[in-house]
Amino acid sequence: MLQSKSLNVSVIFLAVAVVSFIFADFSISTLEPFLELKRFSLALFEINVLEVPKLIPALFTTISIAVVAMLVSSIIGFFLALIFENFFVRTTLAFTRAIHELFWALIFLQIFGLNTLTALLAIILPYSAILAKVYAEILQEHDTFPNELKGKSKVSYYLYTKIPDAFPHLVAYTYYRFECALRSTAILGFVGITTLGYYLSSSFMQGYYNEVWLLLIMFYIIIATIRWWVNKYTVIPVVVSSLFYLDDFGTVSFDNFIRFITSDIVPHPIRTDKPFSEVIAWFESIFKEEILIGVFNTILLTQISLVLTAFLALATFPLVSKKFTNKFARTLSHVFLVVLRSTPEYILAYLFLQIFGPSMLPAALALMLHNGAIIGFLMGQQTDEIDFRLDVTKKKNELYLYEVLPRIYSQFLAFLFYRWEIIMRESAILGILGVATLGFFIDSAIADFRLDKMMLLLIVTAILNICIDLISKKSRDYLKVEKSITSCGCDLK
């Protein structure tokens, strides 16, 4: 049987999701959705490999931006991790990482224009904050040495004892975060940066699904071969090549930056010297017409997607576990989960949007498939580490329900809560595709060049993510999961 604490938490989240389903919009507005799905599936057999050469520049741009952004983010994140306990640093980084890369890109577009600098900054800011948090947690997990070994010099202790001990885990997490950077860089193409996502967006809109498949396969190959072309022997040449490959950094105008922070994002009534009552009226209007609706829909989509993710993970983890399937089935299942995990949620949502039309359905399916694949793979690994009694049942259903699930369920919930913040961030950004989450109103504000309203909505988005992170941490503390999550070497943050 499941532990009472785990069961209590599960019932609460399931109840919230059921209520959320009542209010959610899962309508299908396309006339023949399955015909469109059939067209997309059959386009896999119409791929024209002769198109590859013209896509190589976009592929190199995607890789180069991700490499340079990760290099800078890793350095900044590491030094911030050393002072992460500082309240101001911790709070600032929580706000920074709570804003999605696409939102950062939309902000920097207003300041620096459509160029490489915008793409790099959009990745570096949130990733530095994420890496700082994870690096700090990993270093804290390795702070287990007796005082005799710590010595009197804190610098020497870090350099010669603590950091070398934690180094393999730091490197492992950086590899997984680099995979995320490739995904994030790819989807920057949806706002105009000439990465793979730029051509994906164009091919989607024109219905050239064979080109979509070609681009996705190219992306999957890059993800699957990361450890072949980024390792201790190749990392320096790859970094140097990426630095030389990137160009079009634009012209940095400090006037634009000063205007942005001193005028563009200042609430319009304050900027035009209106009385305080007008400022209140401005905020009240946005609060009633956009913030309440956006927050409500973002929470609905997040909670529904969280529970759907849980169901998918519970259904798929036996497929990649030695305890339940043979090697051939595990290999096929592993490839399937890697494909889902490697495909950015934004791209999955964009695909489902073409098939089902605008509603919460495309976003929920995308979030479920991507996050469920990640957690399902993790739980499969966890299951392989379990030692069974000699008289354990041979029936797979009984083994699943009475032996495996009760022993890994608390850890499963912990993994799920670590993804909760990510799901919230993605739920907000998917509003750009037409779902009335906070991202929808942020995108509309930018389109109308109402940057003051955009900044207010971004602050609300960040606060919402921080609240989710705090609730998630409290939930994990309540469950008291002992096994380290940051040291599992997988992308949970």
N, C-alpha and C positions, 0 to 999 in steps of 0.2 A: 504493500500500500504506500501511497505517497505520503510524505511527511505533512503534518497539519499546516505548518507555515507555508510550504509550497502550494498546498491545496488552497489555502485562504487567498493567497496572492493571485493564483490562477482564476479562481471564481470571480474575484473583483474585476480583473481585467477582461474576462469573458463577458461579464455583465455589462461593463462599459461599452464593449464592442457591439453587443446585441442592441443596446439602446442607440448607439451611433448608427447602426444599420437602418434603423427606423427613419432617421432624419436625412440619411445620405441619398444622393442622386446617382443611381446606377443605371440610368436609362441608356438605351442603344438608339441612336438617332440616324444611323446609316441605313439605307434601304436593304442592302444585301451584304451584311458584315462578313458572312462566311465565304461569300464569293471573293471578297477582297482578300480574306485570309488565304484562300486557295491560290489566288493570283500571286500573292507574296511567296507562298511555299513553292509553287512551281517555278518561280523565277530563279530559284537556286540552280536549276538545270539549264539556265539561259545565260550564265555568266560568260562574259567575254574577257579572257585573260589579256587580250591585246590592249585593254584599257589600263592595265597596271602601270606602264611607264608614265602616263600623264598624272597619276595619283602619287607617284614617288615623292615629289616635292612636299605635298601635304603630309605624307607619312614622316618624312624627315623633320618637318616643322613641328609635328606633334611630339616626336621623340626628343628633339632638341630643347623645346620649351620645358618639357617634363624633367629632363636631365638637369638643366640649369636651375630651374625652380627648386628641385629637390636638393641640389647642392647648397644653394643659399639657405633654404629652409632648414636643412639639417644642421648647418653651422649656427644659425640664429637660435633654432630650437634647443640645441645642446646647451648653449650658454644661458638661455632663459631657464632651462631646467635646473641649473645650479642655484638659481635664486627664486625658484617657483614658490617657495613657502611664503615669500613676501605677499601680503594681502593685496597690495596695489597691482603687482605683477599678475597674480593669479586671477584677479577680477578682470583686468584688462584683456588677458588672454582668453578668458571665458567668453567675453563679448566678441572678440575677434573671430574665434573659431565657430561661434554660433551663427555667423553669416556665411551663407553658401558662396562657393567660388563664382558662380554665375552672377550673384548679386554684386560681389566685389568687382567683377568685370564690367557690369553695367555702371557702377560708380566711376571706375577709372576711365571708362569711355568718355564720360562728360569732362574729364580733366585732361587726359593725354591723347584722346582720339583712338582710332582703330589701328593699333600697331602692336609690335612685339612687347613693348614695355607694359602695356595694359594687361596682356596675357600673363606675363611673368608675375606682376604684382598681384593679380587675381589669385594665383596659386600660392605665392610665397606668404602672403599675410595669414590666411587661415591655416595653411600647413605648418608654418612656424609655430603657431599657437597649439595645434594638435600635437606636433612632435615634442614640444616643450612639456606638455602634460604627460605624455606617455613615457618620454625619457625620464622625467622626474619620478614617475611611479616605478619604472624598472630599476633606477638607481636606489630608490627607497627599499625595494625588495632585496637588494644585494647589500644592504647596510646591516649585515648580520655578524660582523667581525667583533671579537672581544676588544675591549679598550686597550689591551696590551699591544695589539696589532695596529691600532689606529694611530698611535704616536701622538706627538704634540703638534705637529704641523698638519693642518687640515688639507693644504694643497698637496702635500706629499701623500697623504692618505688617499685622496681622490686619484692622483696620477698613477700611483704604484700599486694600489690595492683595490679600491672600489670600482673604478672605471674598467681596469683590465678584467675583473671578475664579471662585470655586467656586459662587457663588449659584445660577446656573441649574441645576446638578446637584443642589444641596441642595433646591431647590424641586421638581424633577422627582421625586426620590426621595420627598419628603414627600407628593406627590400619590398615588403608588403605595401608600405606607404608609397613607394615608387610606382607600384602597379596602380594604386589609386590615382597618383598624379597623372599617369598616362590616360586614365579614363576621364579625369577632370579636364585635362588639356584637350582631349578629343571633343568634348561637348562644348568647349568655348567656341567652336565653329558655329554653333547655333546663334551666337550673337555677332558673327561676322569675321572672327579670326580664322585665317585660312589653314586650319587643321583638318583632320579627317571629318570632323563633325560638320564642317562647312559644306563639304560635298555630300555628306549624308543627308543633311537638311534639304539641299537642292534636289537630290535624287528622290527623296521621299515626296516632296511637293509636286514633282513632275510625274510621279508614279513609275520611275525607272527602278523597279525593285531588283532587277539583276545587278545594277550598279550598287544598290544598297548591300546586297549579299557579298559582292566583291570587296567592298570597303570593310564590312564586318569581319570577313575571313582574314583580310590583311591585318586587321586589328587583333584578332584572336591569335594569329601566328606570332605577332610581336609580344603579346602578353605571355604566351606559352613558352617563348624562348628567352625570356628576360635573363635567366641565370646563365645562358650561353653567351650573350653579348654584353652583360654587365656583371663582371666578377672581378676578383682581385688583380687579374692580368689585363683586363680590358678597360677598367673604369677610368683610368687617366686618359687614354686615347679617346674614349667616348665623350668625356667631359670637354676636352680640348676641341674636338671636332664640333660638338654642339655649340660651344662658344663662338667658333669661327663661322658656323653655318648661319646663325641667327643674324638678321639685319632688320632694317626698318624699325628702329627704336623711336622714330618720330623726333619732334623737337619738344623738349621739356619746357613748358612755359610756366614759370612761377606765378605769373599774373593770373593764369587760369586757376591755379591751385588756390591762390589767395582769394580770388573771387568766389571760388566754390565754397570755401569754409567760412568766409565772412559775409557772403551775400546769398548765394544760390540755395544753401540748405537752411538759412535762417527763416523761420516762419514769416510768411508774407505780411501779416499785420505788424509784426515787430520791425521788419525791414522798411516798411512805409510809415513808421511812427504813428500807428493807430493806437487808440486807447486800449487798456488791458482787457476791457469787456469784449473787444473785437478778437483779441487773441483767444480768449475763452470760447467765443462763438466759433472761431476757426477750428480749434481742437475738437469741440463738441460735435461739429458737423462731420469731421473725418471719423471720429470715434463711433458715432451712430451708424453712419452710412458705409464705412469700410472696415474699421478695426474690429468691431463686434462680429461682423459677418465673416471677415477673413480669419480671425482667431477661431471662431466656431467651426468653420469648414476645415481649417488646418488640423484642429484637434480631432474632428470626426475622421478625416482621412488617415491621420496618424494612428489612432486607436484601432480602426478597422484593419489597416495594413499590418499593424503589430500582431494582431491575433491571427490573421491569414498567414503571416510569416511563420508564426509558431506552428500552425497546422502543417504547412508545407515542410518545415524542418523535421517535425516528428514523423512525417510520412516518408521522407527521403533518407534520413540518416542510416536506416538498416541497409539501404542499397549500396552504401560504400563501406560497410563494416564486414570484417572477416567473420564475425559471429553469425551473420545471416545469409551472405551470398558468396558465390564462388568467384574466382579471379576474373573470369570473362565478364560476368555481370557487373562486378565492381568497377572494372575498367570503363565499360560503357557508361555506367552511372556517373563515374568520376568525370568523364569528358563532358557529359551533359551538365553537371553542376558547375564545372569550370566555365563553360560557355555562358551560362546564366550569370554567374558571379562576375565574369569579365565584361559583360555588357552593361554599360552605365544605365541606371534607372531612367534617366532622361530620354535615352534612345529607345528603350523598351516602351516607355510611355508614349513617345512620338509615334511608334509603330502601331500601338493599340488605338491611338487617337485616330489614325487613318482608317482603322478597321471598324471601330465601334462608335466613333464620333465623340464630341466633347461631353464628358461627365466625369464622375469620380472613378468610374470603372477602369479606364486605361491606367490612371495613376496607381490605383490599388493593386492591379495585376502586376504592374512593373515593380512596385516596391515589394510585393510578396515574392515574386520570382527571384529577384536579385538578392534580397536579404535572407530569404528562406534557403537559397542555395549555399550561402556562406555559413549559416548556422548548421544546416544539415551536414555539410562536410566536416565542420568542427566536431559535431556530436558523433559522427562516424568514427573519428579519431579517438574520441573519449571512450567509445564503446570497446574499441580494440584493446584498450588498456585494462579492461575488467578481467579479473580472474574468477572463474566459476567453480562451484563445488563439483566433485566427481559425479554426484548423482543428479546433476542439473537436468531439467527436462529437455527432450529433443524436439518438442513441438515449438515451431518458430513463434506462433502467436502467444503461447504461454511464456516463452523465454522473453519476448518483448514486453509483455504486460506486467509480469510478476518478478522478473529478475533484472532486466536492463533498465527499464524506464524508472522504477523507484530509485535506483542507485545513481542515475545521472540527471534526474529531473531538476534538482536545485541548481546544478551547474548549467543546465539548459536555460533556466530562467535568468541566470546571471548573464549568460551570453546574449539573451534576448534583450535584457535591459541595457547592455552596452550598445546594442544597435538602436535602441529607442531614440536616442538623441539624433542619430543619423537619419532615421526615418522621419523625424520631425523636420529636420532641415530640408530633406528632399520633398516632403509634403508641401512645404512652403514654396519652394522653387518651382514645383510642377504646375503652380498656378499660371506660370507664363504660357502654358499650353492651353489655357482656357478654363481650368477649374478655379472656382472663386475662393481660393485660399489667399493667404497674404501676398504670395508672389504675383497673383493676378492684379491686385491693386497696386503693387510696387511697379510692375511693368507698365500699367496704365499711367501711373504718375510720371514715369520717365518719358513715355510717349508724348505726354502733354507738357513736358519740360517743367513739371511742378516738383522740383528737386527737394523743396522743403517738406512736402508731403511724403516723398520717397524716403527721406531720412527718418521721419517720424515712424513710418511703417517698418523700416529696417530695425529701428530701436525696439519696437514692439516684438518683432520676429526674434531678435537676440534675447530679449527678456524671457520670451516663451521657451526658447531652447534651454536657457539657463535653468528655468524652473523644472523642465523635464529632466535635465541632468541631475539636479538636486534630488528630485523624487526617485530617480533611478538609483542613485547612490544610497538613499535611505532604504530602498527596497532590497538592494544587495546586502546592506548591513543587517537588515532584518532576517534575511535568509542565512547569513553567516556562512557564505561559501568560502571554503578554505583554499582551494586550489587557485593559484595565480592565473589571471586572465591575460595580463600584459605579457607575460613570459611564454604564452602559448605560441607566439610567433605568428599570429594571424591578424588580419585587419578587422578589428572590432570597433575602432574609434572612428 
